[in-house]
Amino acid sequence: MKRWYLWFALLIVPLTFACQVLSPAVAPSSTPAITPTPSPAPDLLPVTGEPDSQAQNDAPVGDDDTIFEFEWIAFVDDPIFTDLAVSADGDVYLITSREKDKDCYLSKTDGNGGTEWQVLIATFEDGDCGEIVFDQNGNIYVSGVDPIAWGSSDAPVGEGYFIAKFDVNGASLQNYFFDKYYDLNDFDIDSQGNIYLSGDASSGKGYSVSKINPDGNIEWEQTYPTQWVYYPSSLRVIEGGDVFVYGFLYYRESGEGEEDRDCFLSLIASDDGTMKWDMTVGAADNKDEWCNRMEVDAEGNAYVSGYSGATWGAPLQPLDYIGEFNYPFIAKFSANGDLVWNTFQISPLNFLRWEQMRLSFSSVFPVSLE
């Protein structure tokens, strides 16, 4: 039953919502080099029987007569689910773990939801895996944190954040370890294979962004200090190479008992890390802003999601629901920082569901929203 609830929160609910909208330096290596390890048994099983109810598989969405059907539903034997991503070819990749802070697996599903292959990324005493990102060639990159360096990386001493690279067959190609300073929050890859990292600033104020070339060498690293505490939650590279960073910041004046939390959006130049512009997103002077995910499109626009303590902008649709976590929003910004449009979800949404959602703009947002 726990497996079903996990899939429901992290996969099925985001898919359903899409339809509703519109249809962590590192000790010397003591672990052998990473090698693909076949799974002893399939961990993803395609559904072979009928669903629990017809209403689950053929369901009208909202108040219209739109009907959708699940092509397949997969059940994960590994009890801990970290990330799911779909490649440009439509392949589905998963990061799972069989014991919290002990191991980490990367899996690729076949066309029916079964396991095509599964590899062990790492085993550790106190670590974790995070996000999946693809490069232009379809290679798979996985982020994580491990106290011990392993594989091909020449890592500094101490606790380290890593990025591991695999090909489409699950073969290990390379891995990178980074000093704890980066406190890796998110990463992305440009068309030349450069890796961009976002993290907290060592001072505790502002945030940092670094560029790593395909050989694992640091091209530049920049810290953007401010008097406020920044938490970057998403980093995305746009066409042309510049980098969007999105997250939230805390304002706190001396003697004040409460923090005012707002969202921020910044654009960073990819050649040297210069900040082109930085702005706040959302309603002004509220204390309940949550800033979750960001995605970008081929034209260099950024789409951000979150919750605001009040409505703002010129929403495309009227708001008829005030949820437990205030006002859930999606907003589109140009590469110049201009608000193109924003909208507030009209149905109640659980905070976890909204945070885990990955947006697919070609199908979720109609042209008419422009």
C-alpha positions in Angstrom: 0.0 0.0 0.0 2.9 2.4 0.7 4.2 1.8 -2.8 0.9 2.7 -4.2 0.7 6.0 -2.2 4.3 6.8 -3.3 3.5 6.4 -7.0 0.2 8.3 -6.6 1.9 11.3 -5.0 5.0 11.4 -7.3 3.7 10.2 -10.7 0.0 9.8 -11.1 -1.1 13.0 -9.3 1.2 15.2 -11.3 0.0 13.6 -14.5 -3.6 14.1 -13.4 -2.9 17.8 -12.6 -1.4 18.3 -16.1 -4.6 17.1 -17.5 -6.5 19.4 -15.2 -4.6 22.5 -16.4 -5.3 21.5 -19.9 -5.7 18.0 -20.7 26.8 17.2 -0.9 35.8 18.1 0.2 35.9 14.2 0.2 38.1 11.4 2.0 40.5 9.3 -0.1 38.7 6.7 -2.2 38.0 3.5 -0.5 35.3 2.2 -2.7 36.0 0.4 -6.0 35.2 2.1 -9.3 31.6 2.1 -10.1 30.3 -0.5 -12.6 26.9 -1.2 -13.9 25.3 -3.9 -11.8 22.3 -5.8 -13.2 19.4 -5.9 -10.9 18.8 -9.4 -9.4 15.2 -9.2 -10.4 13.0 -6.7 -12.1 12.0 -3.9 -9.8 9.4 -2.4 -12.0 6.5 -4.6 -12.9 4.0 -3.7 -15.6 0.4 -4.0 -14.7 -1.0 -7.3 -16.0 -4.4 -7.2 -14.5 -7.3 -4.8 -14.6 -7.1 -1.6 -12.6 -9.0 -1.3 -9.3 -11.7 0.6 -11.0 -12.7 1.8 -14.4 -13.0 5.3 -13.0 -9.2 5.3 -12.3 -8.3 4.4 -15.9 -11.0 6.3 -17.8 -11.7 9.5 -16.0 -13.3 12.8 -17.0 -11.1 15.7 -16.0 -12.6 18.8 -14.4 -16.0 19.7 -15.7 -15.5 18.6 -19.3 -15.7 15.3 -21.1 -12.0 14.8 -21.7 -11.0 11.2 -21.3 -7.5 9.9 -20.6 -6.1 6.4 -20.2 -3.0 5.2 -18.5 -0.8 3.3 -21.0 0.9 1.5 -18.2 1.3 1.7 -14.4 4.6 0.5 -12.9 5.1 -0.6 -9.3 8.5 0.0 -7.7 9.8 -2.7 -5.4 12.5 -0.3 -4.0 10.7 1.5 -1.1 12.3 4.9 -1.6 11.7 6.9 -4.7 13.9 9.9 -5.4 13.3 11.2 -8.9 11.7 10.3 -12.2 12.6 11.9 -15.6 11.6 11.3 -19.2 14.2 11.7 -22.0 13.7 13.3 -25.4 13.2 9.8 -26.8 10.4 9.1 -24.3 12.3 6.7 -22.1 11.5 6.8 -18.4 14.4 6.8 -15.8 14.0 6.4 -12.1 16.3 6.9 -9.0 15.3 4.6 -6.1 16.8 3.3 -2.9 16.3 0.1 -0.9 17.4 1.6 2.4 17.5 5.2 3.3 21.0 6.8 3.2 22.6 3.4 2.2 22.3 2.9 -1.5 21.1 4.4 -4.7 19.9 2.8 -8.0 19.3 4.2 -11.5 16.7 2.3 -13.6 15.4 2.6 -17.2 12.0 1.2 -18.0 11.0 -0.5 -21.2 8.0 0.4 -23.3 5.6 -1.4 -21.0 6.8 -0.1 -17.7 9.1 -3.1 -16.9 12.8 -2.7 -16.1 15.1 -2.6 -19.1 18.1 -2.3 -16.9 19.1 -1.2 -13.4 22.5 -0.1 -12.1 23.9 0.6 -8.7 25.1 4.2 -8.5 26.6 4.0 -5.1 26.5 2.4 -1.6 27.3 4.6 1.4 26.8 4.9 5.1 25.3 8.4 5.0 24.5 9.7 1.5 21.7 10.2 -0.9 20.9 10.7 -4.6 19.0 13.5 -6.0 18.0 14.6 -9.5 18.3 13.2 -13.1 19.4 15.5 -15.9 20.1 14.6 -19.6 22.7 16.1 -22.0 22.3 16.7 -25.7 23.5 13.1 -26.5 21.0 11.4 -24.2 23.5 10.6 -21.4 22.1 10.5 -17.9 23.6 12.6 -15.0 22.6 11.9 -11.4 23.4 14.2 -8.5 23.9 13.1 -4.9 26.0 13.4 -1.7 28.5 10.8 -0.4 31.1 11.1 2.4 33.5 8.9 0.5 34.7 9.5 -3.1 34.5 6.7 -5.6 34.9 6.0 -9.3 36.9 8.2 -11.6 36.8 11.3 -9.6 39.9 13.0 -8.1 38.0 14.6 -5.2 39.0 16.9 -2.4 39.0 15.6 1.2 35.8 15.8 3.2 32.1 15.4 2.7 31.3 15.7 -1.0 28.6 16.2 -3.5 28.8 14.2 -6.7 27.4 14.0 -10.2 27.6 10.6 -11.9 27.3 10.2 -15.7 25.9 7.1 -17.5 25.1 6.3 -21.1 21.8 5.1 -22.3 22.7 1.5 -21.6 23.6 2.2 -17.9 27.4 2.1 -18.4 29.3 4.4 -16.0 31.1 7.1 -18.0 32.4 9.5 -15.4 31.7 11.0 -12.0 32.6 14.3 -10.4 33.0 15.1 -6.7 32.7 18.7 -5.4 33.6 20.3 -2.1 30.9 20.7 0.5 31.0 24.4 -0.2 28.8 24.0 -3.1 26.0 22.5 -1.1 24.5 21.3 -4.3 20.9 22.4 -4.7 20.4 21.9 -8.4 22.3 21.5 -11.7 21.9 21.5 -15.4 24.0 20.9 -18.6 24.4 23.0 -21.7 24.7 21.8 -25.3 28.6 21.6 -25.0 28.5 19.4 -21.9 29.3 22.0 -19.4 27.7 21.5 -15.9 26.3 24.4 -13.9 25.8 24.0 -10.2 23.8 26.1 -7.8 24.2 26.1 -4.0 24.2 28.1 -0.8 26.9 30.6 -0.2 29.6 29.7 2.4 28.8 32.9 4.3 25.2 31.9 4.7 24.1 35.0 2.8 23.4 35.0 -0.9 24.0 32.0 -3.1 26.7 30.5 -5.5 26.8 29.3 -9.1 29.7 27.4 -10.7 30.5 26.2 -14.2 32.3 22.8 -14.7 33.7 21.8 -18.1 33.2 18.3 -19.5 36.6 17.2 -18.0 35.4 18.1 -14.5 37.5 21.3 -14.1 36.0 24.5 -12.7 35.7 27.2 -15.3 34.4 29.8 -12.9 32.6 30.1 -9.6 30.7 33.1 -8.4 29.1 34.0 -5.1 26.3 36.5 -5.2 26.4 38.0 -1.7 23.5 39.9 -0.2 22.3 40.8 3.3 19.7 38.2 3.0 19.6 34.4 3.0 19.0 32.9 -0.4 18.0 29.3 -1.1 18.2 28.4 -4.9 15.8 25.6 -5.6 16.1 25.4 -9.4 18.8 26.1 -12.0 18.2 25.8 -15.8 20.3 26.6 -18.8 18.6 28.3 -21.8 19.4 28.4 -25.5 22.4 30.6 -25.9 23.9 29.4 -22.6 22.7 31.8 -20.0 21.5 30.4 -16.7 18.3 31.0 -14.8 18.3 30.5 -11.0 15.1 30.4 -9.1 14.4 30.0 -5.4 13.4 31.9 -2.2 15.0 34.3 0.1 14.5 35.3 3.7 14.3 38.9 4.9 14.9 39.5 8.6 15.5 42.8 10.3 17.3 43.0 13.6 14.9 42.3 16.5 12.1 41.0 14.3 10.5 37.8 15.3 9.3 36.7 11.8 10.9 36.2 8.5 9.4 37.5 5.3 9.9 34.9 2.6 9.9 35.9 -1.1 10.7 34.2 -4.4 13.6 35.4 -6.6 14.6 34.9 -10.2 18.1 35.7 -11.6 19.8 35.4 -14.9 23.6 34.5 -14.9 25.9 34.9 -17.9 27.4 31.5 -18.8 30.8 32.8 -20.0 32.0 34.4 -16.7 29.1 34.1 -14.2 28.2 37.8 -14.2 24.7 38.4 -12.9 22.6 40.1 -15.6 19.6 40.8 -13.5 17.9 39.7 -10.3 14.3 40.2 -9.2 11.7 39.1 -6.8 8.7 37.1 -8.0 5.2 37.2 -6.5 3.2 39.3 -4.3 4.9 42.1 -2.3 5.1 42.3 1.5 3.7 38.9 2.2 5.2 36.3 4.6 4.0 33.1 3.0 5.9 32.7 -0.3 7.0 29.3 -1.4 9.1 28.8 -4.6 9.3 25.3 -6.0 10.3 24.4 -9.5 11.4 26.1 -12.7 11.6 24.9 -16.3 12.6 26.7 -19.5 11.5 26.5 -23.1 13.4 26.6 -26.4 12.8 30.4 -26.7 14.6 31.1 -23.4 11.5 31.8 -21.3 11.4 30.6 -17.7 8.3 29.0 -16.1 8.2 29.1 -12.3 5.8 27.5 -9.8 5.1 28.2 -6.2 2.7 29.6 -3.7 2.0 33.3 -2.8 0.5 34.9 0.2 -1.6 37.0 -2.1 -2.6 37.1 -5.8 -0.4 39.3 -8.1 0.1 40.2 -11.7 -2.7 39.9 -14.2 -3.8 36.3 -13.8 -5.1 34.6 -16.9 -7.9 32.9 -15.0 -9.9 34.0 -11.9 -8.9 32.4 -8.6 -11.8 30.6 -6.9 -9.9 28.6 -4.3 -7.8 29.6 -1.3 -5.8 26.5 -0.2 -4.1 25.5 3.0 -0.8 26.7 1.4 -2.3 29.9 0.1 -2.3 30.7 -3.7 -0.5 28.1 -6.0 0.8 29.8 -9.1 2.6 29.3 -12.4 4.3 32.3 -14.1 6.1 32.8 -17.4 9.1 35.2 -17.6 11.1 36.3 -20.6 15.0 36.2 -20.7 14.8 40.0 -20.0 12.9 39.4 -16.7 9.5 40.5 -18.0 6.4 38.8 -16.7 4.7 37.4 -19.8 1.7 35.9 -17.9 0.8 34.2 -14.7 -2.1 32.1 -13.5 -3.4 30.6 -10.3 -4.5 27.0 -10.1 -8.2 26.9 -9.6 -8.3 23.5 -7.8 -6.8 22.6 -4.4 -3.3 21.2 -4.7 -1.2 19.4 -2.1 2.2 21.2 -1.6 4.2 18.0 -2.2 2.4 17.3 -5.5 3.1 20.8 -6.8 6.8 20.7 -5.8 7.4 17.3 -7.5 5.7 18.3 -10.7 7.8 18.5 -13.9 6.2 20.8 -16.4 5.8 19.9 -20.1 5.1 23.2 -21.7 4.3 21.9 -25.2 1.4 20.0 -23.9 0.4 21.7 -20.6 0.0 25.3 -21.8 -2.0 26.1 -24.9 -1.0 28.8 -27.4 -4.1 30.8 -26.4 -2.4 31.6 -23.0 0.0 33.9 -24.9 
